[in-house]
Every structure is written in C-alpha cells, then in structure tokens.
C-alpha cells in the first residue's frame, strides 16, 4: 500500500459520526457491533473523530503532520475504548484491515507521493480523539516537545542552559599583600565581586563586593598583633536603610568572650549603635569596647575609616578626624584561628555591599597626624599613596586593584535577555551529560555546568524582580555530602536578602532561604536527592507559602512551608552552585537553571520534569484541580470579573481548550480562563480539555452563575457625632446591593484622602474638623451619596463631673445619656457601644441636688439583670496595656452576680456573687467582700486600675483593696469586645441588675487623689483646689441619709 491512502474518513458533527463512503464490512460489524451503513448515515459513535489513511508523499499541498501521534484512543460503539499505537513498527497496529472494515473497497493510487513520516510507510495511520479532545474545529494533537521549549513557554526571566563549550575560566587572581607579612598573606577573592571599578585614587581601580563576596585572608600571628595596632580601609558603600554590614574584621566567635576586632557600617539597623555611621568593636576580657561615630557619616561617597587600639583607648577616625573613642580595659586576645575578612566577617555574617580599596593592618598605633596624612594623600599624593602607606610598615596591605576578569559567558535564554547573562568564574566548566536519548527531552550533545565544589560558580547580574511570587528550578546531580546550606540557585546581597534554593544545614535535604528568615532556612523539607542521580528540583514561592518539588524520573515528591514571604528585590547577584557565603558551594553537576517572576503551578513544573525525563507510560494528561476552581467563589455579578483555574500535567506539550456548555470558547487555551466583565450570558457549565500526544482528558463541569448587579443603597445613614476637643469621632455607614462596595468620605463636600472604609475615624478633633460629613458608596452597578452627619465639638461645663473626666484624657467615655435608640455613643474615642437585650435608655441618672456635678437632666441606662449588655468594638482599649483605669457609676437594684464593665480574659470587673466584687486579670486578681461599701438603690462610684505591678479597687473614692499583679508586657489580650455590663468574665454572667452611667477608660493609672476627686465631683460641683482642701481636712463625706 506504499504511496496509497484511503479516500474516505469519518467525522463527528454535533455528537454523531458521519461516514462518507457506503458500506461497512462484516469484519467491522462483527468486531464493533455496527451494521453496514449507507452514505451519510449517522453513527452514535460516542464522540470520536477518526481519520484513516496513509500519509501522502512529496511536498506542497497535502503535506501531512510532521510528527503523527504515537497512538489514539477511540470510543467505538459498545466497545468503550480501543488504543492504536503508532509509535514504531514493532508496536504499530496494522490499520489496513480496520480501514477496509470501514468500507473502503480499494485503495486509489495518488498521482504523486511523499516520503512517509511514520515507521511503517506501507500502512495507513489512524488518529483518534475523544470528543473532549476534539470537538469540530479543534487542533490536532501536539507532538512531544523538548525540555527547552517547555520551559520557555512558561516565560522565565532567566534561563541558563550551560550549553557553552568549551568553557575555560581564568586562574583565580589573589588579592596581593604588599605588607611585611608577604605573599603568604595574599587573600582569596570569594563570591560575587567585580574588579577593575574606579578606585579612590585618581586613575586607580578597586573591587566592588556584593552578594556576600569577600576577600579571605589566611590567619597568621603577624596579622593579628596585640595592642598597639591599627586597621585602615577606604570604602564607598551602597547604603541600604535598615542594614548592618561588616567591611573589615578579624574575629573568632567560638570562644567566650569573643576574640579580635571588627568594623560595622550601621544604616539604621534595629540592633545597631548608630543610625548612619561606623563603629569599631574590639573584644576584651572586660567586655566589648566600641568606638562609635556620630550619625550621618555613612554615605555613598568614598570614606576613609581607621581604627586604633593603643592600649589606653579604642579610637575611631573617619575622613582623617577622630569621631569616637572609648577607654580600654581588660585583656585583648587576638584571633588565632579564623580568616581575616575584607567585605564580611569570617562567618560570612553581615556582608558589605559596596566598593573597597587600600586596606591595611599595622602592628603600631597610627598617630592622629598619620591618619590625617593618609586621608589627605588620596587627593594630594595619589601617585605616591602606596609608597606613603608602605613607609608606615603595615604588616598587611591589600590594594584590591587587581585587574578585571574576562570570564566566559553563560547565555540567558529568558525574557531578560543578555542583560543577565551569567559568568563562569574560576574552576567552572561544562561537560556532556543529561543527554538524549537517555533523557529524551534533551539533545544528544547536551552539556551541563560542572563547578569545582570549592569556588566555581556561575554568577548572574541583578534580576530586579521585586516580587514575592517567584519560581526557581534546575536539574542537579549531587556528588557526596554537601556543605551546610550549600547553594544551588541562590541570591545574596546585603543583610536580609539571602534568598534561594539550597540544602538544609543539618539534614542535607533540599531547603531554601527567603529574605534570610529563620522560618525558611530552618525548615526541613524532608526531600533528599539521591547522590549521583539526576534530579529535577524546583522552589515555588507565593506570598503565604513555598513549595519544594523533586522528581527523579520515578517519584514526584513535594513539601510545603506555610509562612509569609515578603517582596524580595533580587537587586544583587545570583549564583548557580553556591549561595555567596563562605564555603557554601554545591558539589556535583547542575543544568537548566531557570528563574520565573511568577509562582508556577505544580502541573506546570511536573510537566517540565516530564519534558526532560519523558513519560515511558505514555499517559494522557492528568488533572490536579478538578473541577476547575472559581475565583471569587459564589455568585458572580454582571460587569465583575471571574476566573476559572485548573491544573494538569503530562508529557509536553499540553494544549488546553475551555468549553462552555459543550462548545469551545475561542482563544481560551491556557489552564486559566478569565472573564474581565461578566454578563448574564456567561452563566453556564464550564470544562477544560487538556491534550497531549498520548490522548486527552476533560475536567468535570464547573457551574458559573451570573446575577444582575444591584446598585448600592444606604441601609444605615451615618449619625451625627458629638465629640470633645482632642477626642476621636467616628461615622459608620451601612449599604446594601451587590458587593464589593467602594467608599469615599467627604467633609464639607470635599473628598478626604484615604477615607475609603465603611467607618471613618476623625482623630484629634478641633474646630477645623467640625461640620458636615457624608460618604459616597459605589459598586459595579452605580453609586449613592449618604445624607450628611454633623460633627459637633462638646465644651463641658466648668467644674462639672464631665469636665473632670475629659481633662484627664480618657480614650473612651460613654455618658449613657441617650434617650432613644440602641447606640451608646463614645464621645472621646468613637468606640460606640450597641445595646443588646433588655436595656432601657433615658432613665434618671445621678442628678442634682444630691449629685451637683451633673446636669439636671442627666440620664443613664438600666440593665435587666439577665442577658442585657452593651458591646463596643474597642479591642485596643485594654489589649496589651500595662497601665489602665476603668471607672463609672452604678445603682444596683440588688447585689447579685453580674458584670460591670471590662473585657473578657483581660480585665474582668463584676459582682462575683451577693457579697463579693471581683477584679480579675491573667496576672492577678482581687476578691473584695462588699459589706456596707455599696449602697443598694443609690449611686455608687466604682474604679479599677493596674500599674504593671499592682491592681487597685476603689469604691466611692476610697481604695478598698490592692493585689500584686505583675504585667510587664500588658495585662493580656483577647478578641472579646469591651462590654458595658453583661458577661465580662466569660463565665455566663448575667448583666448588672440596675442602672449604669458615665463609664470611662484611661490608658494610664489614675492616682488615688484623682479617683477620690472624681468621686466627690459627683455629689459636689467644686474645683480641684477645693477637693484638695477637703482631702487635707479628712472630713468624711456623707452623701446618703
């Protein structure tokens, strides 16, 4: 049948198969259960399209697919599925008989032929698709993709294939020591540095350090003298607010106390000494001695820094001037074990980001004139600077002026292009490995990166991703035990930037850093690559979690770390096969390193892995999210967006096709489908078809409901506010309609910047804040403007109880003088309280003449002694406070169990029973027997306070009980509301059985005098001086007959 093909096919239309030639043979009928058909007769084929025929030969029109599928799956009548494997001649199913069964009587020769593209050119091939895979008009099944194209399809910013060959890196240059200790103390450049940048001297060069780079100088007694000694360097830092860096050090932190000395550049570090300056720290048997500069000396300009230990003082000089000193005491012990670090500490802590030049150590104390002369020489004697330094006999002198390296390029295939080409540094090369056909996704000549395991890395320039959605992936073949935190694909700059894929320090499992957070580098994934075996590894980071994936060609495993990941800039260099810190070099082979500015899904990454390893099982795609997930969940409203998301993996390439109600959605060919503005017509049943060379899979249906959007209406208008000067007023609006709502508050008709919540707080109220407020509420369907609500400043009557409360600065003050409604307004802090249950407002409160400090019409609220209460949202009133005062007036109808005012699990204040008042906190409590201190049927003033050491209980101005209650970090916190009466203890208390008025909360501990005075201003309208006179006379106050 070479050169021939059958001149018919079977196609599907709307779920039915139509055959275009007459007749179906007995063989077909016997095997597949169908009777012969006449032309155009429908077959209930179950949703299959079949094309039968051999490929034509030649070129031009009629050119067949260059890579026919390896097999198809067809649903044929009552026989559910039949599989036709066309991968190779040994496995190919002979098709001619099947084609004959379909009714073709005789092959018709073609006038021209083409070279066949399948293994058996004498047999026709068959393509079969499930209905899900190919509804009329869908594309042909894709051929198997190579690994490279699979990666590039997902848009990496950087993708380094290490396909360069041969790679010959220059021999490492040393930082030459010109001092008297000689070349034995030459330093080794380690990490991400750039030599040959402009130096401090005219026409000179220097070295720029970043990402944890440093010069490692061997330890020797000569370089670590006892006092007197001096250390000197020039630095042009790259300031980073909040960072602390170490430009120069010779320390050993192993013993106690620590040994040696170091410098820090402090740019506002939280645990530092100075904001924007330098300090020189020297370790002594008598403790740390540090000479500290003033703030503001840390700039981006060249700076001359010198530290001197002369046996009497520790001195610090900046730009030729002494800027700090501290007396010396104790015994100095030099560092005898650890390397000297230029650019960081020996343990790679606090690496310097910036340029350094002209570094020296002297076994003598430089005089102030020497320091000034060295500083001046940079401009007055640039050509003779080195000779001037050498004349002072330094034991170590590293100019850091070695020439720039010309390094082989590791080309970037990602979207950032050549700007982030990598550089092979030092003992780095490439070698043939991870190659086809063993790894079918790679070329037969594929090369991989082969670092030395001691100093060879590929260094990548700053990526500047500025995101916390990042994916890193690569292939690794480990060799032997890895160093602690050995980097695989790792970014490191200044402090707080260590980020990347590495090995855990203790277990040797795959691990990661993110922003140098302990909850990332201390986490153990439990995923350990097998030594000597190629393994695909990936790290997918999202704002709230990170997942590490691993695949060895057989087992796919993953581990998730649920922690917060802040935005990371990637502003410094990234390294392949190291993390930029001392000794953390990966040992083994690395290939296909890629970094994406997005969090790739498990399906994407698993597809990448299969793209390299291949899929021997030849499986159709497998869904990981089924049915598709809808965002946002629930009902979608017209004009609002929605997204459907699925995920799948399989041998690439994968093709996607979304369907709605069984019909393809044009252009919807990724694993997500987004509608930017939904309409009623978008309601329906959605599914996703995922196809590869081995077949297809159709997801379950996701039903999306689109409802008409309803314009907003105001359900609760903002209420007028009365606020004391300096207090906080609040306005709240309630809205109905289609969510979400947007809010914009106005004052006197002008929009208030940032006032975009349902509640508006107006703090520190003055006359300028008084006036009319309104809020506009909008949604996708329209908008509405609320009615206006007026903010009015209250001026308390001079000498009144109200004035005394306000003058002492409460953070909340409920007068409880409302005559209607369910809201108790807070006139100081805006923490309005809502009455619940049997609360009666407008009841007579303490009034003249008995209580002359109150107005004649003063009102109170009455609680029914059962489930009534008043609840405020003010969690900040008591949470985590070390000092507080609560006070108010109660008129009990009977003494029985019931709450006063307070917050459950923080400060609980109540009648415990018929005889006892309880004041409870998590740090201590008071149980006080009431006796005759409380008068039933009359007004009584209660106060409770805490001062981080003691609790105090007051009744009618007198301190009646105290208890130790130490709370250095606060008296506790909870999510319970602040209650006026009710279940303040959380033990099911009923409310107070009686009246309550004038409740205030203070963020401090009122004195005994202030509380006593407060109590007498109820029955007496007086002044503070009169109150003091009354207290001095110690005349008992008798308010009740």
Secondary structure, DSSP 8 states (H G I E B T S, - for coil): -TTEE-S--EEEETTEEEESSS---HHHHHHH------TT-EE--SSEEEEEE----SSSTT---SS--SEEEEEETTEEEEEEE-S-TTT----HHHHHHTT--S-EE-SS-----SS-TTS-EEEEEETTT--TT---------HHHHHHTT--SEEE-----S-------EE-B-STT-GGG-EEEEEEEEEEEE-SSTT-EEEEEEEEEEEEE---GGGS--SSEEEEEEEEE---TT-EE-SEEEEE-SSSS-EEEEEEEEES-TT-S-EEEEEEEEEETTEEEEEE--TT---SS-EEEEEEE-SSEEEEEETTEEEEEEE--S-B----SS-EEESS-TT--S---EEEEEEEEESS---HHHHHHHHHHHHH-STTHHHHHHTT--SEEE----------EE-B-STTGGGG-EEEESSEEEEE-S-TTTSTTS-TT-EEEEE-SSS-EEEE------BS-EEEEEEEEE-S---TT-EEEEE--STT--EEEEE-TTT-SEEEESTT-HHHHT--------TTS-EEEEEEEETTEEEEEEE-SS-EEEEEE------B---S-EEESB-SSTT-B--EEEEEEEEESS---HHHHHHHHHHHH--TT----EEEEEEEEEES-S-EETTS-EEEEEEEE-SS--EEEEEETTEE-TT--SSEEEESS--GGG-EEEEEEEEETTEEEE---EEE-EE-----EEEE----EEEETT--EEEE-EEESSS--EEEEEETTEE-TT--SSEEEE-S--GGG-EEEEEEEEETTEEEE---EEEEEE---TTSHHHHHHHTT-SEEE----SSSSEE-BTTT---EEEESSEEEEEE-S-TTTSTTS-TT-EEEEEESSS-EEEE--GGGTTT-SSEEEEEEEEESS--SEE-EEETTTBEEEE-SSSEEEEEETTEEEEEE-TTSS-TTS-EEEEEEE-SSEEEEEETTEEEEEEE---TT-S---S--EEESS-TTSS---B-EEEEEEEEEESS---HHHHHHHHHHHH----HHHHHHHHHHT-------
